[in-house]
Amino acid sequence: MAIQQLHDCGANYRETVPVEEVFEGRTIWKGEVEVFDLYGHDKAKVCYGWSHNEGKDDKGERFVTVLQIPPVISPETAVKVAIVAEVRTKK
């Protein structure tokens, strides 16, 4: 539902992929990325999505969706791009 609302297109679940992002020997993100096939989107055929806790005492939930548009070509690159975007936003 989040993908349909955020990207104004339809989405069908394809698979779940475990991803672990390691930077300088430390795990900075570990979780499962949901892969969806899109229909009705003019630029992307695939979208990656996941959620994580945030907010006061991690009681809130944030949904993240990333379209498969280069440089995003896999669940792993979707996570990397999302991490970089979040770091830039906080600066």
C-alpha positions, 0 to 999 in steps of 0.5 A: 500500500505504501508503494502505491501511495508514494509512487502512484502505481500498482505493486505486486510482491515478488520476494524478500531478500536479507541484506546486511550493509557493512562499513569499515567492518561494522554492520550499519544496517541489517534487515529484510528488503521486500521486492515488488514488481511495479505496473503503471510507473513510467520509469521503474519496473521494480521497487524495494521496501522495508520499515524500521523503528524510529522516533522517541524510544523507537516506538514509531515506524518508518517505511522506506521505498526505493525505485529500481532506477540506476544506480539502484539495481538491487536490494543491496544498492537500494539500502546503500542509497537510502543510507546515504540519503538519510545521512545527507538529510541529517547534515 
